[in-house]
């Protein structure tokens, strides 16, 4: 199983559960999982992270293989994702916004390569915003939370008592 991470996974990890200062093991795990070819994100997510100009931006800049660029397969998937979104009852502004964000690229990339989308977003019946899980459900793309991914992959962040 290969996972494709949404920007909110990185941002919430930094701000809440896995800060660089107290849980570096999370970031080490991401590096290792990326090197093993099971965890990635996309170039548009990297752009969002780097724009933050903080510790997360610094981390993202040091990850040349983590953030994948769109290729011909992804471009083909854009059409499938676009068609599905356009057939739904979203507000035109919501559709327009979706097509301009990393979410569109993320879902298309996952569809193109049969990757699992990892996001903190949850499905919603709103017509005001196109939510990643709704698109995933509609297109039969597997999605899960970061916590589900970490459990599935048996990630462990064990306290090193020598440094405590």
Number of C-alpha atoms within 10 A of each C-alpha: 11 18 23 25 27 26 23 17 16 21 18 13 18 20 11 9 12 18 19 16 8 10 16 13 17 20 17 12 16 17 17 13 18 19 13 10 14 16 23 23 23 23 18 21 23 24 16 17 22 17 11 12 10 11 15 21 17 13 14 19 15 10 12 10 14 23 21 17 13 16 11 9 13 19 14 14 20 21 12 14 20 16 11 13 21 13 8 13 13 17 15 13 12 17 20 14 15 19 16 10 13 19 21 22 24 28 27 27 27 25 24 20 13 17 23 23 27 28 21 17 16 12 13 13 10 12 15 15 17 26 19 24 23 18 22 20 12 13 15 12 19 16 27 17 16 20 14 12 20 14 10 10 12 9 15 11 13 8 10 7 6 5 5 5
